[in-house]
Amino acid sequence: MDEDWQDLALNHRRLPHGKSKKGGKASGRHGEAVFNPKQAITRYRLTTENVVANDHIPKASGGDQTAEIDAQFEIHGFTETPGGYVASLVNSEHTFRAAVFLAGSRKLLGEIIQAEDDKKSSEDDDDDDDGDAEDESEEDENEDPNEDDDETEELSELEKQDNHHNLRTRAFEKNSFRQPKFWFRYQAEITLRSSSTQRETIREQNGGYVVFATHECRRFSGTIDCRALGWKEVGIAGVREGRRGETRPLFAWGEFGMGEEDAGDEETVGEGGGQD
Protein backbone atom coordinates (compact mmCIF):
# COMPACT_ATOMS: atom_id res chain seq x y z
CA MET A 1 0.00 0.00 0.00
CA ASP A 2 1.25 3.50 -0.80
CA GLU A 3 2.20 5.06 2.54
CA ASP A 4 2.87 8.62 1.32
CA TRP A 5 -0.42 9.84 2.79
CA GLN A 6 0.49 8.26 6.11
CA ASP A 7 3.85 10.04 6.21
CA LEU A 8 2.13 13.32 5.38
CA ALA A 9 -0.40 12.88 8.17
CA LEU A 10 2.21 11.81 10.73
CA ASN A 11 4.37 14.82 9.87
CA HIS A 12 1.48 17.26 10.24
CA ARG A 13 1.25 19.29 13.42
CA ARG A 14 -1.48 21.71 14.42
CA LEU A 15 -0.07 25.14 15.27
CA PRO A 16 -1.12 26.82 18.54
CA HIS A 17 -3.18 29.99 18.26
CA GLY A 18 -1.13 33.15 17.76
CA LYS A 19 1.97 31.32 16.49
CA SER A 20 3.25 31.23 12.93
CA LYS A 21 5.73 28.93 11.24
CA LYS A 22 8.27 31.77 11.03
CA GLY A 23 9.99 32.53 14.30
CA GLY A 24 7.28 31.16 16.64
CA LYS A 25 7.73 28.31 19.09
CA ALA A 26 5.70 26.03 16.84
CA SER A 27 8.49 26.00 14.26
CA GLY A 28 10.59 23.86 16.61
CA ARG A 29 13.82 24.57 18.44
CA HIS A 30 16.56 25.66 16.02
CA GLY A 31 14.36 24.67 13.09
CA GLU A 32 14.10 21.08 14.33
CA ALA A 33 11.82 18.82 12.31
CA VAL A 34 8.44 17.78 13.64
CA PHE A 35 8.40 14.29 15.19
CA ASN A 36 7.41 11.52 12.81
CA PRO A 37 6.75 8.28 14.75
CA LYS A 38 8.21 6.22 11.90
CA GLN A 39 11.65 7.71 12.60
CA ALA A 40 11.98 5.52 15.68
CA ILE A 41 11.32 2.27 13.81
CA THR A 42 14.85 0.98 13.44
CA ARG A 43 17.64 -0.91 15.22
CA TYR A 44 19.73 0.53 18.06
CA ARG A 45 22.80 -0.57 19.96
CA LEU A 46 21.88 -0.35 23.65
CA THR A 47 24.40 -0.18 26.48
CA THR A 48 24.04 0.18 30.24
CA GLU A 49 26.00 2.69 32.29
CA ASN A 50 27.65 2.59 35.75
CA VAL A 51 26.53 -0.95 36.60
CA VAL A 52 28.05 -2.74 39.61
CA ALA A 53 29.49 -6.20 38.86
CA ASN A 54 27.20 -9.13 39.66
CA ASP A 55 28.61 -12.61 40.39
CA HIS A 56 25.46 -14.25 39.03
CA ILE A 57 25.93 -12.91 35.49
CA PRO A 58 27.41 -15.51 33.10
CA LYS A 59 30.86 -14.54 31.83
CA ALA A 60 31.11 -12.89 28.43
CA SER A 61 32.95 -14.72 25.64
CA GLY A 62 36.14 -12.81 26.56
CA GLY A 63 36.01 -14.15 30.13
CA ASP A 64 35.21 -10.88 31.92
CA GLN A 65 32.60 -10.88 34.67
CA THR A 66 30.22 -7.96 34.20
CA ALA A 67 26.67 -6.91 34.93
CA GLU A 68 26.68 -4.44 32.05
CA ILE A 69 24.79 -5.24 28.90
CA ASP A 70 25.64 -4.63 25.25
CA ALA A 71 22.48 -5.39 23.35
CA GLN A 72 20.47 -5.02 20.18
CA PHE A 73 17.30 -3.01 20.78
CA GLU A 74 15.02 -2.99 17.76
CA ILE A 75 11.74 -1.12 17.40
CA HIS A 76 9.87 -3.22 14.85
CA GLY A 77 6.67 -1.24 14.26
CA PHE A 78 3.44 0.08 15.76
CA THR A 79 1.19 -1.71 18.23
CA GLU A 80 -2.35 -2.63 17.22
CA THR A 81 -3.56 -0.27 19.94
CA PRO A 82 -2.76 3.23 18.57
CA GLY A 83 0.11 5.14 20.15
CA GLY A 84 2.70 2.47 20.94
CA TYR A 85 5.63 0.51 19.53
CA VAL A 86 6.53 -3.19 19.44
CA ALA A 87 10.21 -3.89 20.13
CA SER A 88 12.73 -6.59 21.06
CA LEU A 89 15.83 -6.54 23.25
CA VAL A 90 18.55 -9.20 23.16
CA ASN A 91 22.16 -9.03 24.33
CA SER A 92 25.16 -10.37 22.45
CA GLU A 93 25.40 -13.47 24.66
CA HIS A 94 21.64 -14.20 24.33
CA THR A 95 21.38 -14.38 28.13
CA PHE A 96 18.86 -11.50 28.15
CA ARG A 97 15.99 -11.82 25.66
CA ALA A 98 12.90 -9.66 25.90
CA ALA A 99 9.67 -8.69 24.16
CA VAL A 100 9.02 -4.97 24.65
CA PHE A 101 6.14 -2.48 24.34
CA LEU A 102 6.67 1.31 24.39
CA ALA A 103 4.15 4.15 24.75
CA GLY A 104 4.10 7.87 25.49
CA SER A 105 2.38 7.43 28.88
CA ARG A 106 2.11 4.77 31.57
CA LYS A 107 -1.67 4.74 31.14
CA LEU A 108 -1.48 4.02 27.41
CA LEU A 109 1.23 1.43 27.99
CA GLY A 110 -1.07 -0.39 30.41
CA GLU A 111 -3.89 -0.32 27.85
CA ILE A 112 -1.60 -1.78 25.16
CA ILE A 113 -0.49 -4.62 27.43
CA GLN A 114 -4.07 -5.34 28.54
CA ALA A 115 -5.24 -5.47 24.92
CA GLU A 116 -2.44 -7.91 24.05
CA ASP A 117 -3.24 -10.13 27.03
CA ASP A 118 -6.94 -10.10 26.09
CA LYS A 119 -6.08 -10.98 22.50
CA LYS A 120 -3.98 -13.95 23.59
CA SER A 121 -6.78 -15.19 25.87
CA SER A 122 -9.27 -14.87 23.01
CA GLU A 123 -6.99 -16.81 20.65
CA ASP A 124 -6.70 -19.61 23.20
CA ASP A 125 -10.51 -19.74 23.45
CA ASP A 126 -10.83 -19.85 19.64
CA ASP A 127 -8.53 -22.89 19.50
CA ASP A 128 -10.96 -24.73 21.78
CA ASP A 129 -13.85 -23.95 19.41
CA ASP A 130 -12.18 -25.15 16.19
CA GLY A 131 -14.42 -28.22 15.93
CA ASP A 132 -17.64 -26.20 15.89
CA ALA A 133 -16.20 -23.71 13.42
CA GLU A 134 -15.38 -26.45 10.90
CA ASP A 135 -19.00 -27.66 10.89
CA GLU A 136 -20.30 -24.13 10.31
CA SER A 137 -17.86 -23.48 7.46
CA GLU A 138 -19.16 -26.51 5.54
CA GLU A 139 -22.67 -25.02 5.64
CA ASP A 140 -21.42 -21.60 4.52
CA GLU A 141 -19.80 -23.07 1.39
CA ASN A 142 -23.27 -23.88 0.01
CA GLU A 143 -24.43 -20.24 0.22
CA ASP A 144 -24.25 -17.88 -2.77
CA PRO A 145 -21.84 -14.91 -2.30
CA ASN A 146 -23.41 -11.45 -2.26
CA GLU A 147 -21.40 -8.97 -4.32
CA ASP A 148 -22.94 -5.90 -2.67
CA ASP A 149 -22.00 -7.19 0.77
CA ASP A 150 -18.38 -7.64 -0.38
CA GLU A 151 -18.21 -4.02 -1.56
CA THR A 152 -19.69 -2.79 1.72
CA GLU A 153 -17.19 -4.83 3.72
CA GLU A 154 -14.31 -3.47 1.61
CA LEU A 155 -15.44 0.13 2.17
CA SER A 156 -15.90 -0.54 5.85
CA GLU A 157 -12.36 -1.92 6.08
CA LEU A 158 -10.92 1.18 4.39
CA GLU A 159 -12.81 3.42 6.81
CA LYS A 160 -11.56 1.33 9.71
CA GLN A 161 -7.95 1.68 8.54
CA ASP A 162 -8.38 5.44 8.11
CA ASN A 163 -9.87 5.83 11.59
CA HIS A 164 -7.10 3.66 13.06
CA HIS A 165 -4.45 5.85 11.44
CA ASN A 166 -6.08 9.04 12.72
CA LEU A 167 -6.15 7.60 16.25
CA ARG A 168 -2.47 6.69 15.98
CA THR A 169 -1.57 10.19 14.78
CA ARG A 170 -3.38 11.82 17.70
CA ALA A 171 -1.84 9.37 20.18
CA PHE A 172 1.69 10.37 19.14
CA GLU A 173 0.85 14.09 18.96
CA LYS A 174 2.02 14.83 22.52
CA ASN A 175 5.58 13.93 21.48
CA SER A 176 5.56 16.58 18.73
CA PHE A 177 6.31 19.47 21.09
CA ARG A 178 9.40 18.19 22.94
CA GLN A 179 12.02 15.46 22.98
CA PRO A 180 10.07 12.22 22.36
CA LYS A 181 9.82 10.24 25.61
CA PHE A 182 8.43 6.72 25.91
CA TRP A 183 7.81 4.43 28.85
CA PHE A 184 8.48 0.76 28.14
CA ARG A 185 7.56 -2.58 29.62
CA TYR A 186 9.31 -5.86 28.87
CA GLN A 187 8.88 -9.58 29.42
CA ALA A 188 12.29 -11.24 29.53
CA GLU A 189 13.98 -14.59 29.82
CA ILE A 190 17.25 -14.06 31.69
CA THR A 191 19.95 -16.70 32.14
CA LEU A 192 21.98 -16.45 35.35
CA ARG A 193 24.79 -18.51 36.82
CA SER A 194 23.69 -20.01 40.15
CA SER A 195 27.05 -21.77 40.72
CA SER A 196 30.29 -22.46 38.90
CA THR A 197 28.64 -25.25 36.90
CA GLN A 198 24.91 -24.49 36.92
CA ARG A 199 22.74 -21.82 35.37
CA GLU A 200 19.15 -20.87 36.01
CA THR A 201 16.59 -19.14 33.86
CA ILE A 202 14.48 -16.36 35.32
CA ARG A 203 11.42 -14.89 33.62
CA GLU A 204 10.75 -11.32 34.63
CA GLN A 205 8.39 -8.49 33.70
CA ASN A 206 9.73 -4.98 34.33
CA GLY A 207 10.34 -1.67 32.59
CA GLY A 208 11.89 1.77 32.29
CA TYR A 209 11.84 4.71 29.91
CA VAL A 210 13.74 6.21 26.96
CA VAL A 211 14.08 9.83 25.80
CA PHE A 212 15.21 10.52 22.24
CA ALA A 213 17.69 13.39 21.90
CA THR A 214 15.93 14.84 18.84
CA HIS A 215 12.93 14.13 16.62
CA GLU A 216 15.24 12.24 14.24
CA CYS A 217 15.54 9.48 16.86
CA ARG A 218 19.23 8.79 16.25
CA ARG A 219 20.12 8.55 19.95
CA PHE A 220 18.30 8.01 23.21
CA SER A 221 19.01 7.83 26.93
CA GLY A 222 16.92 6.50 29.81
CA THR A 223 16.79 3.95 32.61
CA ILE A 224 15.86 0.29 33.07
CA ASP A 225 14.94 -1.86 36.09
CA CYS A 226 15.66 -5.58 36.46
CA ARG A 227 15.39 -7.41 39.78
CA ALA A 228 17.22 -10.49 38.51
CA LEU A 229 20.31 -8.39 37.71
CA GLY A 230 19.97 -6.06 40.68
CA TRP A 231 19.19 -3.05 38.47
CA LYS A 232 17.26 -0.09 39.87
CA GLU A 233 16.98 2.84 37.47
CA VAL A 234 20.21 1.83 35.74
CA GLY A 235 21.20 4.27 33.01
CA ILE A 236 20.93 3.13 29.39
CA ALA A 237 22.01 4.73 26.11
CA GLY A 238 21.08 3.83 22.54
CA VAL A 239 22.57 4.69 19.15
CA ARG A 240 20.88 3.99 15.82
CA GLU A 241 22.55 1.31 13.69
CA GLY A 242 21.48 2.11 10.13
CA ARG A 243 17.98 2.88 8.89
CA ARG A 244 15.45 0.06 8.80
CA GLY A 245 11.78 -0.28 8.06
CA GLU A 246 9.17 -2.34 9.89
CA THR A 247 10.30 -5.87 10.73
CA ARG A 248 8.89 -8.92 12.47
CA PRO A 249 9.41 -8.96 16.27
CA LEU A 250 12.04 -11.41 17.52
CA PHE A 251 9.85 -12.41 20.48
CA ALA A 252 6.10 -12.28 21.05
CA TRP A 253 4.46 -10.86 24.17
CA GLY A 254 3.67 -13.88 26.34
CA GLU A 255 6.23 -16.08 24.56
CA PHE A 256 8.18 -16.66 27.76
CA GLY A 257 5.16 -18.05 29.59
CA MET A 258 4.06 -14.79 31.17
CA GLY A 259 0.63 -13.20 31.03
CA GLU A 260 -1.96 -11.38 33.10
CA GLU A 261 -1.02 -13.31 36.22
CA ASP A 262 2.48 -11.81 36.03
CA ALA A 263 1.29 -8.18 35.91
CA GLY A 264 2.54 -7.75 39.46
CA ASP A 265 6.10 -8.45 38.31
CA GLU A 266 6.39 -11.81 40.06
CA GLU A 267 9.33 -13.91 38.92
CA THR A 268 9.10 -17.49 37.72
CA VAL A 269 12.43 -19.28 38.15
CA GLY A 270 13.54 -22.30 36.14
CA GLU A 271 16.46 -24.27 37.57
CA GLY A 272 19.21 -25.83 35.50
CA GLY A 273 17.10 -28.93 34.98
CA GLY A 274 14.40 -26.93 33.23
CA GLN A 275 11.82 -26.89 36.04
CA ASP A 276 9.64 -23.73 36.15
C-alpha positions as CSV (number, residue, x, y, z in Angstrom):
1,M,0.0,0.0,0.0
2,D,1.3,3.5,-0.8
3,E,2.2,5.1,2.5
4,D,2.9,8.6,1.3
5,W,-0.4,9.8,2.8
6,Q,0.5,8.3,6.1
7,D,3.9,10.0,6.2
8,L,2.1,13.3,5.4
9,A,-0.4,12.9,8.2
10,L,2.2,11.8,10.7
11,N,4.4,14.8,9.9
12,H,1.5,17.3,10.2
13,R,1.2,19.3,13.4
14,R,-1.5,21.7,14.4
15,L,-0.1,25.1,15.3
16,P,-1.1,26.8,18.5
17,H,-3.2,30.0,18.3
18,G,-1.1,33.2,17.8
19,K,2.0,31.3,16.5
20,S,3.2,31.2,12.9
21,K,5.7,28.9,11.2
22,K,8.3,31.8,11.0
23,G,10.0,32.5,14.3
24,G,7.3,31.2,16.6
25,K,7.7,28.3,19.1
26,A,5.7,26.0,16.8
27,S,8.5,26.0,14.3
28,G,10.6,23.9,16.6
29,R,13.8,24.6,18.4
30,H,16.6,25.7,16.0
31,G,14.4,24.7,13.1
32,E,14.1,21.1,14.3
33,A,11.8,18.8,12.3
34,V,8.4,17.8,13.6
35,F,8.4,14.3,15.2
36,N,7.4,11.5,12.8
37,P,6.7,8.3,14.7
38,K,8.2,6.2,11.9
39,Q,11.6,7.7,12.6
40,A,12.0,5.5,15.7
41,I,11.3,2.3,13.8
42,T,14.9,1.0,13.4
43,R,17.6,-0.9,15.2
44,Y,19.7,0.5,18.1
45,R,22.8,-0.6,20.0
46,L,21.9,-0.4,23.7
47,T,24.4,-0.2,26.5
48,T,24.0,0.2,30.2
49,E,26.0,2.7,32.3
50,N,27.6,2.6,35.8
51,V,26.5,-1.0,36.6
52,V,28.0,-2.7,39.6
53,A,29.5,-6.2,38.9
54,N,27.2,-9.1,39.7
55,D,28.6,-12.6,40.4
56,H,25.5,-14.2,39.0
57,I,25.9,-12.9,35.5
58,P,27.4,-15.5,33.1
59,K,30.9,-14.5,31.8
60,A,31.1,-12.9,28.4
61,S,33.0,-14.7,25.6
62,G,36.1,-12.8,26.6
63,G,36.0,-14.1,30.1
64,D,35.2,-10.9,31.9
65,Q,32.6,-10.9,34.7
66,T,30.2,-8.0,34.2
67,A,26.7,-6.9,34.9
68,E,26.7,-4.4,32.1
69,I,24.8,-5.2,28.9
70,D,25.6,-4.6,25.2
71,A,22.5,-5.4,23.3
72,Q,20.5,-5.0,20.2
73,F,17.3,-3.0,20.8
74,E,15.0,-3.0,17.8
75,I,11.7,-1.1,17.4
76,H,9.9,-3.2,14.8
77,G,6.7,-1.2,14.3
78,F,3.4,0.1,15.8
79,T,1.2,-1.7,18.2
80,E,-2.4,-2.6,17.2
81,T,-3.6,-0.3,19.9
82,P,-2.8,3.2,18.6
83,G,0.1,5.1,20.2
84,G,2.7,2.5,20.9
85,Y,5.6,0.5,19.5
86,V,6.5,-3.2,19.4
87,A,10.2,-3.9,20.1
88,S,12.7,-6.6,21.1
89,L,15.8,-6.5,23.3
90,V,18.6,-9.2,23.2
91,N,22.2,-9.0,24.3
92,S,25.2,-10.4,22.4
93,E,25.4,-13.5,24.7
94,H,21.6,-14.2,24.3
95,T,21.4,-14.4,28.1
96,F,18.9,-11.5,28.2
97,R,16.0,-11.8,25.7
98,A,12.9,-9.7,25.9
99,A,9.7,-8.7,24.2
100,V,9.0,-5.0,24.6
101,F,6.1,-2.5,24.3
102,L,6.7,1.3,24.4
103,A,4.1,4.2,24.7
104,G,4.1,7.9,25.5
105,S,2.4,7.4,28.9
106,R,2.1,4.8,31.6
107,K,-1.7,4.7,31.1
108,L,-1.5,4.0,27.4
109,L,1.2,1.4,28.0
110,G,-1.1,-0.4,30.4
111,E,-3.9,-0.3,27.9
112,I,-1.6,-1.8,25.2
113,I,-0.5,-4.6,27.4
114,Q,-4.1,-5.3,28.5
115,A,-5.2,-5.5,24.9
116,E,-2.4,-7.9,24.0
117,D,-3.2,-10.1,27.0
118,D,-6.9,-10.1,26.1
119,K,-6.1,-11.0,22.5
120,K,-4.0,-13.9,23.6
121,S,-6.8,-15.2,25.9
122,S,-9.3,-14.9,23.0
123,E,-7.0,-16.8,20.6
124,D,-6.7,-19.6,23.2
125,D,-10.5,-19.7,23.4
126,D,-10.8,-19.9,19.6
127,D,-8.5,-22.9,19.5
128,D,-11.0,-24.7,21.8
129,D,-13.9,-23.9,19.4
130,D,-12.2,-25.2,16.2
131,G,-14.4,-28.2,15.9
132,D,-17.6,-26.2,15.9
133,A,-16.2,-23.7,13.4
134,E,-15.4,-26.5,10.9
135,D,-19.0,-27.7,10.9
136,E,-20.3,-24.1,10.3
137,S,-17.9,-23.5,7.5
138,E,-19.2,-26.5,5.5
139,E,-22.7,-25.0,5.6
140,D,-21.4,-21.6,4.5
141,E,-19.8,-23.1,1.4
142,N,-23.3,-23.9,0.0
143,E,-24.4,-20.2,0.2
144,D,-24.2,-17.9,-2.8
145,P,-21.8,-14.9,-2.3
146,N,-23.4,-11.5,-2.3
147,E,-21.4,-9.0,-4.3
148,D,-22.9,-5.9,-2.7
149,D,-22.0,-7.2,0.8
150,D,-18.4,-7.6,-0.4
151,E,-18.2,-4.0,-1.6
152,T,-19.7,-2.8,1.7
153,E,-17.2,-4.8,3.7
154,E,-14.3,-3.5,1.6
155,L,-15.4,0.1,2.2
156,S,-15.9,-0.5,5.9
157,E,-12.4,-1.9,6.1
158,L,-10.9,1.2,4.4
159,E,-12.8,3.4,6.8
160,K,-11.6,1.3,9.7
161,Q,-8.0,1.7,8.5
162,D,-8.4,5.4,8.1
163,N,-9.9,5.8,11.6
164,H,-7.1,3.7,13.1
165,H,-4.5,5.8,11.4
166,N,-6.1,9.0,12.7
167,L,-6.2,7.6,16.2
168,R,-2.5,6.7,16.0
169,T,-1.6,10.2,14.8
170,R,-3.4,11.8,17.7
171,A,-1.8,9.4,20.2
172,F,1.7,10.4,19.1
173,E,0.8,14.1,19.0
174,K,2.0,14.8,22.5
175,N,5.6,13.9,21.5
176,S,5.6,16.6,18.7
177,F,6.3,19.5,21.1
178,R,9.4,18.2,22.9
179,Q,12.0,15.5,23.0
180,P,10.1,12.2,22.4
181,K,9.8,10.2,25.6
182,F,8.4,6.7,25.9
183,W,7.8,4.4,28.8
184,F,8.5,0.8,28.1
185,R,7.6,-2.6,29.6
186,Y,9.3,-5.9,28.9
187,Q,8.9,-9.6,29.4
188,A,12.3,-11.2,29.5
189,E,14.0,-14.6,29.8
190,I,17.3,-14.1,31.7
191,T,20.0,-16.7,32.1
192,L,22.0,-16.4,35.3
193,R,24.8,-18.5,36.8
194,S,23.7,-20.0,40.2
195,S,27.0,-21.8,40.7
196,S,30.3,-22.5,38.9
197,T,28.6,-25.2,36.9
198,Q,24.9,-24.5,36.9
199,R,22.7,-21.8,35.4
200,E,19.2,-20.9,36.0
201,T,16.6,-19.1,33.9
202,I,14.5,-16.4,35.3
203,R,11.4,-14.9,33.6
204,E,10.8,-11.3,34.6
205,Q,8.4,-8.5,33.7
206,N,9.7,-5.0,34.3
207,G,10.3,-1.7,32.6
208,G,11.9,1.8,32.3
209,Y,11.8,4.7,29.9
210,V,13.7,6.2,27.0
211,V,14.1,9.8,25.8
212,F,15.2,10.5,22.2
213,A,17.7,13.4,21.9
214,T,15.9,14.8,18.8
215,H,12.9,14.1,16.6
216,E,15.2,12.2,14.2
217,C,15.5,9.5,16.9
218,R,19.2,8.8,16.3
219,R,20.1,8.5,19.9
220,F,18.3,8.0,23.2
221,S,19.0,7.8,26.9
222,G,16.9,6.5,29.8
223,T,16.8,3.9,32.6
224,I,15.9,0.3,33.1
225,D,14.9,-1.9,36.1
226,C,15.7,-5.6,36.5
227,R,15.4,-7.4,39.8
228,A,17.2,-10.5,38.5
229,L,20.3,-8.4,37.7
230,G,20.0,-6.1,40.7
231,W,19.2,-3.1,38.5
232,K,17.3,-0.1,39.9
233,E,17.0,2.8,37.5
234,V,20.2,1.8,35.7
235,G,21.2,4.3,33.0
236,I,20.9,3.1,29.4
237,A,22.0,4.7,26.1
238,G,21.1,3.8,22.5
239,V,22.6,4.7,19.1
240,R,20.9,4.0,15.8
241,E,22.5,1.3,13.7
242,G,21.5,2.1,10.1
243,R,18.0,2.9,8.9
244,R,15.5,0.1,8.8
245,G,11.8,-0.3,8.1
246,E,9.2,-2.3,9.9
247,T,10.3,-5.9,10.7
248,R,8.9,-8.9,12.5
249,P,9.4,-9.0,16.3
250,L,12.0,-11.4,17.5
251,F,9.8,-12.4,20.5
252,A,6.1,-12.3,21.0
253,W,4.5,-10.9,24.2
254,G,3.7,-13.9,26.3
255,E,6.2,-16.1,24.6
256,F,8.2,-16.7,27.8
257,G,5.2,-18.1,29.6
258,M,4.1,-14.8,31.2
259,G,0.6,-13.2,31.0
260,E,-2.0,-11.4,33.1
261,E,-1.0,-13.3,36.2
262,D,2.5,-11.8,36.0
263,A,1.3,-8.2,35.9
264,G,2.5,-7.7,39.5
265,D,6.1,-8.4,38.3
266,E,6.4,-11.8,40.1
267,E,9.3,-13.9,38.9
268,T,9.1,-17.5,37.7
269,V,12.4,-19.3,38.2
270,G,13.5,-22.3,36.1
271,E,16.5,-24.3,37.6
272,G,19.2,-25.8,35.5
273,G,17.1,-28.9,35.0
274,G,14.4,-26.9,33.2
275,Q,11.8,-26.9,36.0
276,D,9.6,-23.7,36.1
